[in-house]
Amino acid sequence: MGIECRRREFRERQPILLQVPAPAVLPRKAYTIEEAAEVLDGGRNTIMRLIEEKRLRTVRCGKRVIIPVVAVDDFLAAPNPEDTG
């Protein structure tokens, strides 16, 4: 009586791919000062000057200052006071 050895064949394990839905991209409602500067192709100081001159509306969110997208759109649609002269 001999000992019977069984040879096991191992299959390569395939990685399990889970299909996770991509996170929904929410539409932008507001920009930070830096983001608004990038959108308007200007600098942070330019955005701060526009805010001080009340040409660009802001909203305070705690200590943060944010600029609504609508305010940027309104600024772009308004006539430029520097052009009249």
C-alpha atoms as an extended CHARMM CRD file, in Angstrom:
* protein
*
        85  EXT
         1         1  MET       CA              0.0000000000        0.0000000000        0.0000000000  PROA      1               0.0000000000
         2         2  GLY       CA              1.6110000000        3.0140000000       -1.1770000000  PROA      2               0.0000000000
         3         3  ILE       CA              0.7310000000        6.6270000000       -0.3870000000  PROA      3               0.0000000000
         4         4  GLU       CA             -1.1750000000        8.0820000000       -3.2030000000  PROA      4               0.0000000000
         5         5  CYS       CA             -0.1890000000       11.6320000000       -4.0690000000  PROA      5               0.0000000000
         6         6  ARG       CA             -2.5550000000       13.7450000000       -5.9460000000  PROA      6               0.0000000000
         7         7  ARG       CA             -1.2160000000       16.5790000000       -7.9100000000  PROA      7               0.0000000000
         8         8  ARG       CA             -3.3150000000       19.6700000000       -7.7610000000  PROA      8               0.0000000000
         9         9  GLU       CA             -3.4120000000       21.9390000000      -10.7060000000  PROA      9               0.0000000000
        10        10  PHE       CA             -3.6500000000       25.5580000000       -9.7880000000  PROA      10              0.0000000000
        11        11  ARG       CA             -5.5110000000       27.8730000000      -12.0260000000  PROA      11              0.0000000000
        12        12  GLU       CA             -4.2730000000       31.4010000000      -12.4740000000  PROA      12              0.0000000000
        13        13  ARG       CA             -6.5480000000       33.6720000000      -10.5940000000  PROA      13              0.0000000000
        14        14  GLN       CA             -8.0510000000       36.3810000000      -12.6890000000  PROA      14              0.0000000000
        15        15  PRO       CA             -8.4400000000       39.7470000000      -10.9700000000  PROA      15              0.0000000000
        16        16  ILE       CA            -12.0210000000       40.6150000000      -10.2450000000  PROA      16              0.0000000000
        17        17  LEU       CA            -12.9620000000       43.8350000000      -11.9440000000  PROA      17              0.0000000000
        18        18  LEU       CA            -15.6740000000       45.7780000000      -10.2500000000  PROA      18              0.0000000000
        19        19  GLN       CA            -17.6480000000       48.1900000000      -12.2980000000  PROA      19              0.0000000000
        20        20  VAL       CA            -17.9160000000       51.2460000000      -10.1280000000  PROA      20              0.0000000000
        21        21  PRO       CA            -19.8730000000       54.0960000000      -11.6480000000  PROA      21              0.0000000000
        22        22  ALA       CA            -17.8980000000       57.2850000000      -12.1550000000  PROA      22              0.0000000000
        23        23  PRO       CA            -18.7670000000       59.9880000000       -9.6520000000  PROA      23              0.0000000000
        24        24  ALA       CA            -21.2200000000       62.4940000000      -11.0230000000  PROA      24              0.0000000000
        25        25  VAL       CA            -19.6510000000       65.8280000000      -11.8380000000  PROA      25              0.0000000000
        26        26  LEU       CA            -21.7170000000       68.5300000000      -10.2370000000  PROA      26              0.0000000000
        27        27  PRO       CA            -22.0180000000       71.8500000000      -12.0220000000  PROA      27              0.0000000000
        28        28  ARG       CA            -19.9260000000       74.6310000000      -10.5400000000  PROA      28              0.0000000000
        29        29  LYS       CA            -21.8780000000       77.0970000000       -8.3890000000  PROA      29              0.0000000000
        30        30  ALA       CA            -19.0060000000       79.2770000000       -7.1750000000  PROA      30              0.0000000000
        31        31  TYR       CA            -15.2880000000       79.9150000000       -7.5750000000  PROA      31              0.0000000000
        32        32  THR       CA            -12.5330000000       80.6700000000       -5.1320000000  PROA      32              0.0000000000
        33        33  ILE       CA            -10.6120000000       83.8800000000       -5.7800000000  PROA      33              0.0000000000
        34        34  GLU       CA             -7.8090000000       81.8850000000       -7.4180000000  PROA      34              0.0000000000
        35        35  GLU       CA            -10.2500000000       79.9600000000       -9.6300000000  PROA      35              0.0000000000
        36        36  ALA       CA            -12.0060000000       83.1880000000      -10.6730000000  PROA      36              0.0000000000
        37        37  ALA       CA             -8.6120000000       84.6690000000      -11.5600000000  PROA      37              0.0000000000
        38        38  GLU       CA             -7.9150000000       81.6730000000      -13.7690000000  PROA      38              0.0000000000
        39        39  VAL       CA            -11.3500000000       81.8560000000      -15.4290000000  PROA      39              0.0000000000
        40        40  LEU       CA            -10.9870000000       85.5870000000      -16.0890000000  PROA      40              0.0000000000
        41        41  ASP       CA             -7.3620000000       85.1470000000      -17.1760000000  PROA      41              0.0000000000
        42        42  GLY       CA             -6.1440000000       87.5880000000      -14.5650000000  PROA      42              0.0000000000
        43        43  GLY       CA             -4.3390000000       87.5720000000      -11.2740000000  PROA      43              0.0000000000
        44        44  ARG       CA             -5.4380000000       87.4150000000       -7.6650000000  PROA      44              0.0000000000
        45        45  ASN       CA             -4.7680000000       91.1580000000       -7.2060000000  PROA      45              0.0000000000
        46        46  THR       CA             -7.0020000000       91.9850000000      -10.1820000000  PROA      46              0.0000000000
        47        47  ILE       CA             -9.8500000000       89.9490000000       -8.6920000000  PROA      47              0.0000000000
        48        48  MET       CA             -9.3730000000       91.6280000000       -5.3050000000  PROA      48              0.0000000000
        49        49  ARG       CA             -9.4640000000       95.0640000000       -6.9890000000  PROA      49              0.0000000000
        50        50  LEU       CA            -12.6860000000       94.1650000000       -8.8210000000  PROA      50              0.0000000000
        51        51  ILE       CA            -14.2020000000       93.0450000000       -5.5200000000  PROA      51              0.0000000000
        52        52  GLU       CA            -13.1440000000       96.2630000000       -3.7530000000  PROA      52              0.0000000000
        53        53  GLU       CA            -14.6140000000       98.3260000000       -6.6050000000  PROA      53              0.0000000000
        54        54  LYS       CA            -17.8600000000       96.3440000000       -6.1780000000  PROA      54              0.0000000000
        55        55  ARG       CA            -17.6740000000       95.2320000000       -9.8130000000  PROA      55              0.0000000000
        56        56  LEU       CA            -17.5480000000       91.5600000000       -8.8190000000  PROA      56              0.0000000000
        57        57  ARG       CA            -20.0210000000       90.2190000000       -6.2600000000  PROA      57              0.0000000000
        58        58  THR       CA            -18.8380000000       87.8490000000       -3.5450000000  PROA      58              0.0000000000
        59        59  VAL       CA            -20.3930000000       85.6640000000       -0.8730000000  PROA      59              0.0000000000
        60        60  ARG       CA            -18.8080000000       84.9180000000        2.4770000000  PROA      60              0.0000000000
        61        61  CYS       CA            -18.8950000000       81.3140000000        3.5730000000  PROA      61              0.0000000000
        62        62  GLY       CA            -17.4550000000       81.3810000000        7.0740000000  PROA      62              0.0000000000
        63        63  LYS       CA            -13.9730000000       82.8160000000        6.6160000000  PROA      63              0.0000000000
        64        64  ARG       CA            -13.8920000000       81.9590000000        2.9260000000  PROA      64              0.0000000000
        65        65  VAL       CA            -14.7610000000       84.3920000000        0.1770000000  PROA      65              0.0000000000
        66        66  ILE       CA            -16.3470000000       82.7590000000       -2.8430000000  PROA      66              0.0000000000
        67        67  ILE       CA            -17.5010000000       84.2370000000       -6.1200000000  PROA      67              0.0000000000
        68        68  PRO       CA            -20.7170000000       82.8530000000       -7.5990000000  PROA      68              0.0000000000
        69        69  VAL       CA            -20.5110000000       81.7180000000      -11.2180000000  PROA      69              0.0000000000
        70        70  VAL       CA            -23.4560000000       84.0100000000      -11.9500000000  PROA      70              0.0000000000
        71        71  ALA       CA            -21.4280000000       86.9830000000      -10.6500000000  PROA      71              0.0000000000
        72        72  VAL       CA            -18.5970000000       86.1580000000      -13.0610000000  PROA      72              0.0000000000
        73        73  ASP       CA            -21.1100000000       85.8370000000      -15.9190000000  PROA      73              0.0000000000
        74        74  ASP       CA            -22.7000000000       89.1820000000      -14.9730000000  PROA      74              0.0000000000
        75        75  PHE       CA            -19.2750000000       90.8330000000      -14.8300000000  PROA      75              0.0000000000
        76        76  LEU       CA            -18.4170000000       89.5500000000      -18.2880000000  PROA      76              0.0000000000
        77        77  ALA       CA            -21.7690000000       90.7040000000      -19.7090000000  PROA      77              0.0000000000
        78        78  ALA       CA            -21.5850000000       94.2160000000      -18.1670000000  PROA      78              0.0000000000
        79        79  PRO       CA            -20.1830000000       97.0760000000      -20.2030000000  PROA      79              0.0000000000
        80        80  ASN       CA            -16.6200000000       97.9950000000      -19.2850000000  PROA      80              0.0000000000
        81        81  PRO       CA            -16.5320000000      101.4740000000      -17.6370000000  PROA      81              0.0000000000
        82        82  GLU       CA            -12.9230000000      101.9200000000      -18.8260000000  PROA      82              0.0000000000
        83        83  ASP       CA            -14.0960000000      101.7590000000      -22.4560000000  PROA      83              0.0000000000
        84        84  THR       CA            -16.4210000000      104.7650000000      -22.0700000000  PROA      84              0.0000000000
        85        85  GLY       CA            -14.3830000000      107.8260000000      -22.0540000000  PROA      85              0.0000000000
